[in-house]
Amino acid sequence: MNTLFSQPTALRSKRLARRLVAPLACAALALAGVTAFAQDDASADASAQQSNAAAPSGNAAAEVSKLSVDQQVRWLQRAQKSGSLVKMDDAQLTALFQTLDPLVVPTVIKLSPSGYPSYEFMLSRWERLNGKWPGKPAHMLVKLEHDPLRIYAKWLPDGEHSGEEVIYDASKKPDEMYGHLGGLLGVMPMWTALDGTLARSQSNHKITDLGTEFIVSQFMTDAKKYVEVGAPYKPEVEVKTINGVRVVALTYVSPSGKPQFYAKKQTLGLDLRHPYFRTVEAYGDDGQMFEKIVIDSITPKSFDADAFDPKNPEYKF
């Protein structure tokens, strides 16, 4: 097993930076990962071929502990794609992710798509606003499409801010969104800045932060900061079922907290089938949770143009 994080800080930081941060290193590893998925490498050693070809065994942790970091990356990619992780019990998953080198999860995340070209998802979100934790989460239906980025979001009746709707279309007004508040003010739609009054009334985030991509981006940003300060990057591991979503929960405690890092402590729930996160629990320097996100469901989907048109008769603009 790779012992990178047991080595002196300076050497550890240098090696981690070279593997995780340097663009050329990431590109080389990405090419290696794509090649490994596309065909068998005739020049690979016997153990690498066996680990890439075989399905994970009942003693996955012992199997993975014998592999190099690159081999562990390919092993985890295949285990997610094949559905093998889903079949493991909580103890097996915990042992497996405790065995993985700390570089493996960020590398798998870095090499993989962080979402879909277009998809619909259901989101439950709790946020501490003005020092207050909500009694219930905002429950949202979101349609999202890339190139250009377009978003439609609706706050559902069973959650906070019920009745609100917003639409964002980067091809039309990249710095603004169109939306309305819920309740009686729902008849007054307006254009507003992405971080304006309407946005800040119900979230600390912009509407463009919705989706799996933002969570992945924030994770990778913090990963680089750990490298820069030479901090250990080995997470605590447990398996959780949050709002019916079973994930491998990886808890990272940052050395200095906010504002240098996104949170003092953050638990990210890795999806068992896909290389992105389904849940987030973030804690401030005071130990209080300031954000919790659960992506309840994700469905790849293509949309017609009216999905991002305020004139769509299904919407209440």
Secondary structure by P-SEA (a helix, b strand, c coil): ccccccccaaaaaaaaaaccccaaaaaaaaaaaaaaaacccccccaaaaaaaccccccaaaaaaaaccaaaaaaaaaaaaaacccccccaaaaaaaaaacccccaaaaaaacccccccccbbbbbbbbcccccccccccbbbbbbcccbbbbbbbccccccccbbbbbbccccccccccccccccccbbbbbcccccccccccccccccccaaaaaaaaaaaaaaaaaaccccbbbbbbbbccccccbbbbbbbccccccccccbbbbbbbcccccccbbbbbcccccccbbbbccccccccccccccccccccccc
